[in-house]
Amino acid sequence: RHGMPFIRLHGLRHSYATMALAAGVPAKAVADRLGHTSVMITLDLYSHVMPAVEAEHADRVGSLIASSRTLR
């Protein structure tokens, strides 16, 4: 009616969790926001997001290591 796609509430919840993890929000914070009793529940449900996040973090750390070698 308003030109917006139909999204169920669960879809919004999933979208939030996926985007938050992809943005680098700690999994514990996402788990708390979703009301999960354990961060493992969150990681089990949304682990498909983590490889991209982990690769980005590895690149950041690698850049820091490389720049610290040139500072010495």
N, C-alpha and C positions, 0 to 999 in steps of 0.2 A: 504494500500500500504506500510506503514511503520511499520505495526504490532501494531499500536495503535488503541484503540477503537474509533469509531466515536462519537464525543460529539458535540452537538450544542452549540453555544455561550451562549444561555440561561442556558444550563446545567453547563457551567463553572461558570457563575454568581451565580447560586444556590449553587454550590459546594463551592465557595469562601465564601458566606454568612454563610453557614452551618458550615464550618470549622472554620471560624473566631469566630463565636459565641461559638462554642464548645471549642475553645482555650481560651475563657475568654475575648475576645475583647469586649469592651462596645458596647451595641446595638446602641447607638448614633453614634459611630465611624463607625460601619458597615453601618448604614443608610446613613451617609454622603458619604461614599465611593460608595454606590450603587446609590446615587442621589435621594433617597427618600425624599419627602418634610416633612415627619414626621417619627419619630422613631416608631410610632404606626403601620405604614405600614410594616416596617421591622418585628416588633414583631408579627403582624398578619400572615405574610407570613412564618416566620421561627420559630414560637413558639414551634414547635416540638423538637427543639434542647434545649430549655431552661430548661426543667425538669432535665436533666442530669447535666447541668451547675449549676443550682440552688442547686442541691444535693451536688455537689462538693464544692461549696462555703459554704454551711451550715456545711459540714465536716471540712473545714478549720477554720471557726469561732469557731466551737465546740472544735477543737484542741487547739486553742489559749486560749479559756476560761479555758479548763482543765489544760493547762500548767501554766496559771496565778495563779490558785489556789495553785499549788505546790510551786510557787515562794514566796508566802507570808509568 
